[in-house]
Amino acid sequence: MKKKDGNLVWWGISLIVLGVCGLVSVCGGAGWLALPDWLVRVVGILCLLCLPVLAYTTVRKLKGKG
């Protein structure tokens, strides 16, 4: 795998994780799923961890460095 593809991999992983976290949050918040409190907190922490990764890789992607 080329060095250039590493940025794209991290960008894709963070985007997928944020999408799954968003779906879980929406389904739990709308009352469709009865989610335990610890799961809601884990999903929130995952979102907070993935947002900076997505921002960093997006900026590198737009600047053409990765």
N, C-alpha and C positions, 0 to 999 in steps of 0.2 A: 504494500500500500504506500502511496506517495505521501509526503509530508503535507501536501495541499489537501488531501482527503481527510486528514485528522480533524481539521476545523469543521468540515461538513458533517462528520460523524457526531461530534459533540453537539453541534447545532441541531441535528435531527433527533438525537436522544433527548435533549432538553425540551424540544418542541413536543415530542410524543408524551413525555412525562407530564408536562404542563397541560396537555390536552386531557390525559386521563385524570389528573387531579381536578381539572375543571369539571369534568363529567361527574366525578364522585361528589364534588362539592355541590353541584346543582341538584343532583338527584337526592342527596341527603338533606339539603336545605329546603327543597320543595316538599319533603315529607314522603317521597316515594320509597325511600330506604330508611330504615331505622339503624343509623350508624352509631356505634359506641363512641364515647368521647375520645378515647385514645386514638382511634382511627382518624377522626377529624383533625386531631392535633398532628398526627404523622403526615397526613396529606398537606396540611398547612406548612409544615416544616419542609416537605419536599418542594412545594411551590417556592418557598423563600430561597431554597438552595439552587433551584433551577433558573430562576429569573436572572441573576447576575451572569450565569454561564450563557444563557441565551442572548443577553445584551452584549456581552463581550464578543461572542462568536459572530453575531450579526454585524457589529461594527467592523470587525476584521474582514468579514465577507464583503461588506460594502466598500471598504477601502481597497479591496483586491489583494490582501495579504494572505489569504487562505482560502 
